[in-house]
């Protein structure tokens, strides 16, 4: 967005958030920000977690990145719907 050029890095972003709308907005934001800034954004929010898969050129290889709380958020006893993104 800063340069007017489209995304140059291909990634898949999965967001856990209290609402689908919040997850959608955050996934779009993280996709544009990239891994480092995207993870920083997610970790600044108390009720969101992220998994980012960055795909190499020509789909060769992939790297996976997680926010700090991703694994805990997947535990069966955690209900992200009760959290607030305020």
N, C-alpha and C positions, 0 to 999 in steps of 0.2 A: 504493500500500500504506500509506503513512503516513497518508493521510486516509480510507482505506476506499473511496474512489471508484475506479472502474475506469479504465483507460487513457483519457486524453483526447486523446492525440496518436496518430495512425495512422502506423505505420512498417513497413518491411520491413527485417529485419536479416539479413545474411549474415556468418557467422563462419568463418574458417579456423583450425582447431586440430588438434592431433595425433590426437584421437579424436572420433567422432561425439557421444559423451556430453558431452565438454567443450564442443564447439561448441553443442550443444543448451542446456546450462546457461547458457553465456555469452550466447547469443542471447536467451533469456528475460530474463536479468538486464539486458542492454543495452536491451531493449524497455521495461522498467519504469523504468530509470534515465533514459532520454532521451539525446539526442545528446551533449551536453557531458560528462555524468558517465559515460555508456557508453563513449565514446571514451577517456576518462581511465582507466577500468578496463582496457580492452583494451591500452592503451599501457603499463600497469604490468605486463603479463604478457609474458614473453619469447617465447612460442610461440603467440601469437594475433594475428589481424588482423581488422578489421571493415570492412564497408561498410553504411551505413545510408541508406535512402531514406525521407525524411519526406514524407508525402503531406499536401497542404493540405486544408482543409475541402471537403467534397463532391467529393473527388478532383481538385480544381483545382490544378494545378501540383505540382511535387515538387522537393525539394532532396536532393542526394546528398552524403554525408560519408564520408570514408575515414580509417582509422587511418594513421599515418605509413608503415608498412611494407606496406600493401596491394598496391601495384604490384609491389614486389620479390617478394612472396609468390606472385605469379602467374607468375613467370618459370619456364620449363620445367625448369631445373636445380635448383629449390628443392623439397625434399621435406619438407613440414611434419610428416609422420608420424614423422620421426626426432627431432623436437624434444620437449622435456619441458615440461610446464606447471607444474612444481613451483615 
